[in-house]
């Protein structure tokens, strides 16, 4: 008979509003050994935070979103941070930014945030709006999806049914695909979840609607 060793559960920290509320996504360990993550709400402006926590449970709020006028730095980050070889972390905010439609941002381990891209920067939000995920490709660029925007579609109130995008670490964004751009949305509409890169180098994902059925 195989017996399991005793397990000890330890609560490292209990969040309060000023530090952030509703942590979301996975924690990621930085090169310094500490753990980094985001909260959707809370912080100085109730718009979400980026935080650092030591393995011993010391929590530090690194950044409070909506720190800039009209939340041009974004609000409500979603999902776990992505650690890049440069030691910085990358992620998206679902809303906020210069156009109120979400951002891609970079943040250092010390909390210096840079907005790399503001969605809906193109006419009719052809570049997408409301991003929902970000992963790092093997060649060093980042890939994600947006809930709306892209090619105009009456199915999605002529705003577009979402996109797949690529963005470089310096902030150059390329729209790779617009959903519902085929008859009867045969190519799907409104992507959900994060992309997964397979061993063949391609990315795979799902959509909530469409498919031509």
C-alpha angles and dihedrals in degrees: 000000000000115000125198119235118245114277125213119205117203128185105217099188142356112215122232124194097260091055095043139282133231103018110211136194129013126315116244126208116232126216087262092063095250125120124243132197147143139245123212095216139019130050127109093317101028088243101109137275147229112231141184125212128187120225085253093057106260107147124206124184104221100182140005115209122228088041090134128068112282089004092279087160090061135250137232104029114209131213133352124324119255116229115215128198089256088068093246128116127236132197146133137257115219095218140006125056128116092313100031091244103102139275146230111232142183123210130186123224087256094056104259106148126203123187106222099182141006115211122226089039090134130067112285088003090282087164092058137257136233102023116212107189149010133200132174118242123221091252092057104259125112127241132197148144136244128216094223143010128059124101112008115262131177087214089069099038092273091291097101133261099250141287147234112231142184123210129185122226087255093055108261107145127203122187105223100181140004117210123227089026090126129072112286089002090283089166093055135255135241107013120223133200128008128306120253122213112217129206089264089065095247126120124236131198146143139245128217095220142018127042097146096266 
